[in-house]
Amino acid sequence: MATTTSSSSSGREFELEKEIKRQEVSLDELSSLSSSRRVYQKNGNLFFLTSTEKAKTSAQKQLDYAKSEINKIRSQT
């Protein structure tokens, strides 16, 4: 039973690491754009036109959440 829990948490940890990398790349890409530039942001299955600042804020929130989740997993082991 412990092996199943361990493998599922390591799988979740791997997915969170991928999400963290994705959000870091998103933030870098958005930071390279001018602040007046409009970008598409995915929300569910739809894309919406928004400002780079709003998209950066959203990406930063997702990054912070993923980092907090991975820290919870790592502190349990």
VMD Tcl script that builds the backbone (N, CA, C; Angstrom):
set m [mol new atoms 231]
animate dup $m
set s [atomselect $m all]
$s set {name element resname resid chain x y z} {
  {N N MET 1 A 0.821 -1.199 0.000}
  {CA C MET 1 A 0.000 0.000 0.000}
  {C C MET 1 A 0.861 1.258 0.000}
  {N N ALA 2 A 1.942 1.257 0.775}
  {CA C ALA 2 A 2.834 2.411 0.836}
  {C C ALA 2 A 3.484 2.668 -0.514}
  {N N THR 3 A 3.774 1.615 -1.269}
  {CA C THR 3 A 4.377 1.770 -2.586}
  {C C THR 3 A 3.425 2.480 -3.532}
  {N N THR 4 A 2.147 2.149 -3.477}
  {CA C THR 4 A 1.152 2.797 -4.322}
  {C C THR 4 A 1.058 4.282 -3.993}
  {N N THR 5 A 1.042 4.619 -2.730}
  {CA C THR 5 A 0.982 6.019 -2.318}
  {C C THR 5 A 2.238 6.743 -2.760}
  {N N SER 6 A 3.373 6.109 -2.594}
  {CA C SER 6 A 4.648 6.706 -2.980}
  {C C SER 6 A 4.705 6.948 -4.481}
  {N N SER 7 A 4.289 5.974 -5.290}
  {CA C SER 7 A 4.351 6.139 -6.733}
  {C C SER 7 A 3.338 7.170 -7.223}
  {N N SER 8 A 2.170 7.255 -6.587}
  {CA C SER 8 A 1.196 8.254 -7.013}
  {C C SER 8 A 1.650 9.657 -6.631}
  {N N SER 9 A 2.308 9.804 -5.470}
  {CA C SER 9 A 2.798 11.129 -5.090}
  {C C SER 9 A 3.994 11.527 -5.938}
  {N N SER 10 A 4.841 10.556 -6.343}
  {CA C SER 10 A 5.964 10.906 -7.208}
  {C C SER 10 A 5.462 11.253 -8.611}
  {N N GLY 11 A 4.384 10.602 -9.057}
  {CA C GLY 11 A 3.766 10.959 -10.332}
  {C C GLY 11 A 3.183 12.352 -10.280}
  {N N ARG 12 A 2.533 12.674 -9.185}
  {CA C ARG 12 A 1.971 14.019 -8.994}
  {C C ARG 12 A 3.095 15.050 -8.921}
  {N N GLU 13 A 4.181 14.678 -8.245}
  {CA C GLU 13 A 5.327 15.575 -8.130}
  {C C GLU 13 A 5.923 15.851 -9.516}
  {N N PHE 14 A 6.029 14.822 -10.341}
  {CA C PHE 14 A 6.543 14.975 -11.696}
  {C C PHE 14 A 5.653 15.917 -12.507}
  {N N GLU 15 A 4.335 15.733 -12.406}
  {CA C GLU 15 A 3.402 16.612 -13.126}
  {C C GLU 15 A 3.519 18.058 -12.640}
  {N N LEU 16 A 3.693 18.242 -11.341}
  {CA C LEU 16 A 3.852 19.594 -10.804}
  {C C LEU 16 A 5.160 20.227 -11.271}
  {N N GLU 17 A 6.222 19.437 -11.360}
  {CA C GLU 17 A 7.496 19.961 -11.870}
  {C C GLU 17 A 7.343 20.426 -13.316}
  {N N LYS 18 A 6.604 19.656 -14.120}
  {CA C LYS 18 A 6.348 20.061 -15.507}
  {C C LYS 18 A 5.531 21.349 -15.540}
  {N N GLU 19 A 4.531 21.453 -14.675}
  {CA C GLU 19 A 3.694 22.652 -14.617}
  {C C GLU 19 A 4.517 23.871 -14.203}
  {N N ILE 20 A 5.415 23.692 -13.249}
  {CA C ILE 20 A 6.272 24.792 -12.806}
  {C C ILE 20 A 7.139 25.273 -13.968}
  {N N LYS 21 A 7.749 24.354 -14.695}
  {CA C LYS 21 A 8.570 24.729 -15.856}
  {C C LYS 21 A 7.731 25.469 -16.897}
  {N N ARG 22 A 6.534 24.955 -17.152}
  {CA C ARG 22 A 5.633 25.579 -18.137}
  {C C ARG 22 A 5.300 27.012 -17.742}
  {N N GLN 23 A 4.989 27.222 -16.466}
  {CA C GLN 23 A 4.620 28.561 -16.007}
  {C C GLN 23 A 5.823 29.507 -16.006}
  {N N GLU 24 A 7.014 28.977 -15.681}
  {CA C GLU 24 A 8.214 29.810 -15.724}
  {C C GLU 24 A 8.503 30.273 -17.151}
  {N N VAL 25 A 8.343 29.372 -18.114}
  {CA C VAL 25 A 8.543 29.731 -19.517}
  {C C VAL 25 A 7.491 30.757 -19.940}
  {N N SER 26 A 6.244 30.552 -19.531}
  {CA C SER 26 A 5.173 31.497 -19.856}
  {C C SER 26 A 5.489 32.884 -19.326}
  {N N LEU 27 A 5.942 32.954 -18.076}
  {CA C LEU 27 A 6.283 34.246 -17.480}
  {C C LEU 27 A 7.429 34.916 -18.227}
  {N N ASP 28 A 8.444 34.146 -18.602}
  {CA C ASP 28 A 9.563 34.706 -19.361}
  {C C ASP 28 A 9.100 35.232 -20.715}
  {N N GLU 29 A 8.271 34.458 -21.387}
  {CA C GLU 29 A 7.761 34.874 -22.694}
  {C C GLU 29 A 6.902 36.141 -22.579}
  {N N LEU 30 A 6.026 36.165 -21.587}
  {CA C LEU 30 A 5.165 37.330 -21.404}
  {C C LEU 30 A 5.966 38.565 -21.010}
  {N N SER 31 A 7.033 38.371 -20.251}
  {CA C SER 31 A 7.871 39.494 -19.834}
  {C C SER 31 A 8.619 40.125 -21.012}
  {N N SER 32 A 8.841 39.335 -22.057}
  {CA C SER 32 A 9.563 39.862 -23.217}
  {C C SER 32 A 8.657 40.688 -24.140}
  {N N LEU 33 A 7.357 40.642 -23.904}
  {CA C LEU 33 A 6.413 41.403 -24.736}
  {C C LEU 33 A 6.198 42.801 -24.166}
  {N N SER 34 A 5.846 43.736 -25.039}
  {CA C SER 34 A 5.547 45.083 -24.555}
  {C C SER 34 A 4.234 45.056 -23.769}
  {N N SER 35 A 4.107 45.973 -22.833}
  {CA C SER 35 A 2.924 45.986 -21.969}
  {C C SER 35 A 1.652 46.343 -22.732}
  {N N SER 36 A 1.796 46.964 -23.896}
  {CA C SER 36 A 0.603 47.321 -24.680}
  {C C SER 36 A 0.127 46.160 -25.556}
  {N N ARG 37 A 0.904 45.113 -25.615}
  {CA C ARG 37 A 0.561 43.958 -26.443}
  {C C ARG 37 A -0.593 43.177 -25.839}
  {N N ARG 38 A -1.509 42.727 -26.673}
  {CA C ARG 38 A -2.622 41.890 -26.230}
  {C C ARG 38 A -2.269 40.434 -26.533}
  {N N VAL 39 A -2.646 39.532 -25.650}
  {CA C VAL 39 A -2.327 38.110 -25.815}
  {C C VAL 39 A -3.577 37.275 -25.566}
  {N N TYR 40 A -3.547 36.063 -26.078}
  {CA C TYR 40 A -4.632 35.133 -25.806}
  {C C TYR 40 A -4.267 34.293 -24.594}
  {N N GLN 41 A -5.229 34.133 -23.699}
  {CA C GLN 41 A -5.038 33.327 -22.498}
  {C C GLN 41 A -6.098 32.239 -22.478}
  {N N LYS 42 A -5.647 31.011 -22.231}
  {CA C LYS 42 A -6.578 29.884 -22.201}
  {C C LYS 42 A -7.283 29.843 -20.858}
  {N N ASN 43 A -8.598 29.734 -20.914}
  {CA C ASN 43 A -9.417 29.608 -19.713}
  {C C ASN 43 A -10.384 28.459 -19.968}
  {N N GLY 44 A -10.058 27.288 -19.407}
  {CA C GLY 44 A -10.849 26.097 -19.717}
  {C C GLY 44 A -10.497 25.637 -21.110}
  {N N ASN 45 A -11.497 25.492 -21.958}
  {CA C ASN 45 A -11.256 25.094 -23.350}
  {C C ASN 45 A -11.316 26.269 -24.311}
  {N N LEU 46 A -11.454 27.476 -23.784}
  {CA C LEU 46 A -11.580 28.669 -24.619}
  {C C LEU 46 A -10.388 29.592 -24.438}
  {N N PHE 47 A -10.114 30.402 -25.450}
  {CA C PHE 47 A -9.063 31.403 -25.384}
  {C C PHE 47 A -9.695 32.785 -25.376}
  {N N PHE 48 A -9.176 33.657 -24.520}
  {CA C PHE 48 A -9.689 35.018 -24.398}
  {C C PHE 48 A -8.555 36.001 -24.589}
  {N N LEU 49 A -8.847 37.111 -25.256}
  {CA C LEU 49 A -7.873 38.168 -25.466}
  {C C LEU 49 A -7.748 38.969 -24.179}
  {N N THR 50 A -6.516 39.181 -23.721}
  {CA C THR 50 A -6.279 39.902 -22.475}
  {C C THR 50 A -4.958 40.660 -22.575}
  {N N SER 51 A -4.661 41.451 -21.571}
  {CA C SER 51 A -3.400 42.189 -21.549}
  {C C SER 51 A -2.269 41.281 -21.067}
  {N N THR 52 A -1.038 41.661 -21.380}
  {CA C THR 52 A 0.103 40.867 -20.918}
  {C C THR 52 A 0.192 40.885 -19.398}
  {N N GLU 53 A -0.183 42.000 -18.780}
  {CA C GLU 53 A -0.117 42.100 -17.313}
  {C C GLU 53 A -1.071 41.112 -16.646}
  {N N LYS 54 A -2.296 41.032 -17.154}
  {CA C LYS 54 A -3.262 40.078 -16.593}
  {C C LYS 54 A -2.802 38.643 -16.812}
  {N N ALA 55 A -2.237 38.367 -17.984}
  {CA C ALA 55 A -1.749 37.019 -18.277}
  {C C ALA 55 A -0.565 36.677 -17.373}
  {N N LYS 56 A 0.321 37.651 -17.116}
  {CA C LYS 56 A 1.458 37.414 -16.220}
  {C C LYS 56 A 0.986 37.159 -14.795}
  {N N THR 57 A 0.000 37.917 -14.351}
  {CA C THR 57 A -0.547 37.728 -13.006}
  {C C THR 57 A -1.138 36.330 -12.858}
  {N N SER 58 A -1.872 35.897 -13.853}
  {CA C SER 58 A -2.471 34.566 -13.831}
  {C C SER 58 A -1.396 33.480 -13.837}
  {N N ALA 59 A -0.386 33.634 -14.675}
  {CA C ALA 59 A 0.698 32.647 -14.741}
  {C C ALA 59 A 1.458 32.602 -13.418}
  {N N GLN 60 A 1.650 33.757 -12.787}
  {CA C GLN 60 A 2.359 33.802 -11.507}
  {C C GLN 60 A 1.551 33.100 -10.421}
  {N N LYS 61 A 0.232 33.289 -10.427}
  {CA C LYS 61 A -0.625 32.608 -9.452}
  {C C LYS 61 A -0.563 31.097 -9.633}
  {N N GLN 62 A -0.605 30.639 -10.886}
  {CA C GLN 62 A -0.526 29.209 -11.159}
  {C C GLN 62 A 0.829 28.655 -10.749}
  {N N LEU 63 A 1.888 29.434 -10.967}
  {CA C LEU 63 A 3.231 29.014 -10.568}
  {C C LEU 63 A 3.327 28.908 -9.048}
  {N N ASP 64 A 2.823 29.897 -8.351}
  {CA C ASP 64 A 2.848 29.881 -6.884}
  {C C ASP 64 A 2.067 28.692 -6.329}
  {N N TYR 65 A 0.921 28.400 -6.931}
  {CA C TYR 65 A 0.103 27.272 -6.485}
  {C C TYR 65 A 0.846 25.955 -6.692}
  {N N ALA 66 A 1.445 25.783 -7.874}
  {CA C ALA 66 A 2.172 24.539 -8.167}
  {C C ALA 66 A 3.350 24.376 -7.217}
  {N N LYS 67 A 4.046 25.456 -6.932}
  {CA C LYS 67 A 5.181 25.390 -6.000}
  {C C LYS 67 A 4.717 25.028 -4.594}
  {N N SER 68 A 3.585 25.569 -4.157}
  {CA C SER 68 A 3.091 25.242 -2.819}
  {C C SER 68 A 2.653 23.782 -2.748}
  {N N GLU 69 A 2.046 23.274 -3.828}
  {CA C GLU 69 A 1.614 21.877 -3.858}
  {C C GLU 69 A 2.816 20.928 -3.834}
  {N N ILE 70 A 3.846 21.254 -4.586}
  {CA C ILE 70 A 5.023 20.374 -4.624}
  {C C ILE 70 A 5.745 20.411 -3.280}
  {N N ASN 71 A 5.729 21.564 -2.615}
  {CA C ASN 71 A 6.345 21.654 -1.288}
  {C C ASN 71 A 5.572 20.808 -0.264}
  {N N LYS 72 A 4.248 20.770 -0.398}
  {CA C LYS 72 A 3.426 19.918 0.492}
  {C C LYS 72 A 3.787 18.442 0.300}
  {N N ILE 73 A 3.915 18.028 -0.958}
  {CA C ILE 73 A 4.250 16.636 -1.260}
  {C C ILE 73 A 5.628 16.299 -0.697}
  {N N ARG 74 A 6.578 17.175 -0.910}
  {CA C ARG 74 A 7.962 16.913 -0.463}
  {C C ARG 74 A 8.078 16.932 1.049}
  {N N SER 75 A 7.247 17.713 1.721}
  {CA C SER 75 A 7.326 17.760 3.191}
  {C C SER 75 A 6.686 16.517 3.822}
  {N N GLN 76 A 5.823 15.823 3.074}
  {CA C GLN 76 A 5.178 14.609 3.586}
  {C C GLN 76 A 6.094 13.402 3.509}
  {N N THR 77 A 7.088 13.455 2.636}
  {CA C THR 77 A 7.967 12.291 2.484}
  {C C THR 77 A 9.163 12.362 3.379}
}
mol reanalyze $m
mol bondsrecalc $m
mol representation Tube
mol addrep $m
